[in-house]
């Protein structure tokens, strides 16, 4: 057996192209996003139940979005969320049934109605958001400020590209 007949040495390992490395990185991201989304759904269900025991995670997501853009016309919610009109209509109706949102007259157009959180809805959501923030920050305790900043920047970039 000659010297070169053994296991490959570092000098003889195959070279990976930039495309190979990009593909491997993309595969890792896909896998990790899948895990993250599953965990996010679980957290959303938990936090939704804390806002109201009958609140599902999809309506919870809309409630979070409404809290950032309220008061708003339902048609604008469709535009700002990218959800279809029937989904938004159904979720708004559900949130209204649970007394988490209400419809009020639009002061600029008396014929139109705006959707906004009720006082109880806002209080419950703020309490849950505070708890969610505490839990999230606890996950980042071992991260450096630079890592947290880079992660936030890259998530923002990903969201903008989606």
Steps between C-alpha positions, in 0.01 A plus 500: 500500500649832394499827690208639302277193536362594846215732594495834326716762661402864522702566186299240307147586617268606223475873444157652536386770264332820610176353366546187715555714810197721418283191452614350831435831677152529341418146610603582856284814496198306369538241775546760775208713377279193508594438864457871582155517337382193691618651827349837410161334435519330838589827674222681311243246615617540858495880489167507313340297778637746755330789317173304483440127549303480172750696289680299230852575382391645163269752666772574755737586216242736352437656841872570533504661156187705573658634817782644287279663234173586678259663449471371146240411238459129437598548135832649613559196721479285187757721327736518797493131589481339157217276622194453283185697570294203621769396749532852641121536519464167683783577743373851572155357572654247738707763681187712533305202642771461763472873584865555412428749220218735413377691198472876533394778266773646283524868598608591146212311331181443700398217267812294571598299806840449654621197690689551826581309814262529791647621827480144637660363183785751525559425869505124447726527197743735675527261793575207269746705294690589816521130596603408146774764510634368830514144363668608178762709675577207728582292191758760396679526836803308374515695172724800455346833409671472160336159438156631600542805276619291206215254544244781512649663191503173307143412603394845381674441170333160460157646580553781250594249230197282572 
